[in-house]
Amino acid sequence: MPITQVVQIAQIIERVRGVVGEDGPVLLHRPLFGGRENEYVRRCIDTGWVSSAGSFVTEFERQLCATTGARNAVAVVNGTAALHVALMLAGVERETEVLMPSLTFVATANAAAYCRAVPHFCDVSINTLGIDAGRLDDHLRLVCELRPEGCVNHRTGRRVSALVPMHTFGHPVNLTKLMEVANRWRIPVVEDAAESLGSLYLGKHTGTFGRLGVLSFNGNKIVTTGAGGAILTDDEELARRARHLTTTAKVPHAFEYVHDEVGYNYRMPNLNAAMGCAQLEQLAGFVDRKRALARFYADAFAGVEGVSIFREPADCHSNYWLNALVLDKPDMALRDALLEALNASRLQSRPVWRPMHQLEMYKNCPHMDLQTTESLAARVVNIPSSAELAGGGVA
Ligand SMILES: Cc1ncc(COP(=O)(O)O)c(C=O)c1O
């Protein structure tokens, strides 16, 4: 390795350490339980309501609506299950195609596969790390046409049944342009907002622009329920269907077990929702801390050559779920050396996901030119991002 790169890596480690302070091990993302988690979970246990019925689930859904501005929220067991059902409700069927970024967590693609649909991978914008709307439009002009049944890929003959933008590391995509493209091509939008609870685009919460939106409350997210997810929608009928499908399609009855279609056991347990209520009460504080941490990183890296800290796109208020170091140039060897050195220094760091089109099970899926995705895969390193790292420095 050239000596300049050795120096560069040492400098990066010094700057990250300077921001996070302590010299012990620092995790990539640690949940913060500073609220009423114990009290609410205890209440669940004391009352015996720990499973799929209980008042915390309803309360959690109410709080999610208040936080996001969505008319309806349906709490489920995880974000992947939420995506699965949201795609079904958007009309994703066997042998249709679902547009999504290749730069995403595998759950986005898996949810389409669960519906027996085919992911169709889109490239991302360097400014948002999410789908590049202009280039998507150009691509659709090339491979798709509008027919009575909707947008059809004339190369494969398959209908394009949904578009799934994902808000990478909590940074909103350009929703104005993306919704415009989706509407013009008559493609329903399901937002994968798993990472972006608390993130706004033009003052409106992510996950509320499409027909449906999806959140995750996995242990590594800004708000956690241990495991959990939610479906957001303004459409009452879709919300009713989401509730029905995620509770095994059980027909309400005093004692009979009657199910009127194939449903899913996806309802969030009360125990998880109890933790979620306590966590949501602290969301605004978490976002403030994470935004402060991002500013500390940006200041620390100002003037460091060859690398920068990703900053929120225009018109956005990001939750900065994960901070990202971006190398000026793609360089897999440097990226890996940096990851090794950071982790060896007990600063837990991770690369961005291996792009979906490079995974064995999705390598033959249709896609547009993916040059930015491939470049970013060799440039992005996520560094410690827990809310607690902002210390008392919240502005
Ligand atoms: C972009 C994205 N989509 C979907 C998911 C799936 O969420 P979960 O882990 O709750 O199933 C996650 C996170 O884990 C994610 O980051």
The ligand as a Tripos MOL2 file, in Angstrom:
@<TRIPOS>MOLECULE
LIG
   16    16     1     0     0
SMALL
NO_CHARGES

@<TRIPOS>ATOM
      1 C1        -33.4380   -0.5350    3.6050 C.3       1 LIG1
      2 C2        -34.0100   -1.5740    4.5110 C.ar      1 LIG1
      3 N1        -35.1180   -2.2350    4.1250 N.ar      1 LIG1
      4 C3        -35.6720   -3.1570    4.8900 C.ar      1 LIG1
      5 C4        -35.1270   -3.4940    6.1120 C.ar      1 LIG1
      6 C5        -35.7350   -4.6140    6.8500 C.3       1 LIG1
      7 O1        -36.1250   -4.3270    8.1260 O.3       1 LIG1
      8 P1        -36.1400   -5.4680    9.2540 P.3       1 LIG1
      9 O2        -34.7220   -5.7630    9.6260 O.co2     1 LIG1
     10 O3        -36.9270   -4.8520   10.3540 O.co2     1 LIG1
     11 O4        -36.8300   -6.6650    8.6730 O.co2     1 LIG1
     12 C6        -33.9790   -2.8240    6.5650 C.ar      1 LIG1
     13 C7        -33.3370   -3.0210    7.8630 C.2       1 LIG1
     14 O5        -33.0500   -3.9450    8.4550 O.2       1 LIG1
     15 C8        -33.3940   -1.8520    5.7260 C.ar      1 LIG1
     16 O6        -32.2760   -1.2110    6.1000 O.3       1 LIG1
@<TRIPOS>BOND
     1     1     2 1
     2     2     3 ar
     3     2    15 ar
     4     3     4 ar
     5     4     5 ar
     6     5     6 1
     7     5    12 ar
     8     6     7 1
     9     7     8 1
    10     8     9 2
    11     8    10 1
    12     8    11 1
    13    12    13 1
    14    12    15 ar
    15    13    14 2
    16    15    16 1
@<TRIPOS>SUBSTRUCTURE
     1 LIG1         1 GROUP 0 **** ****
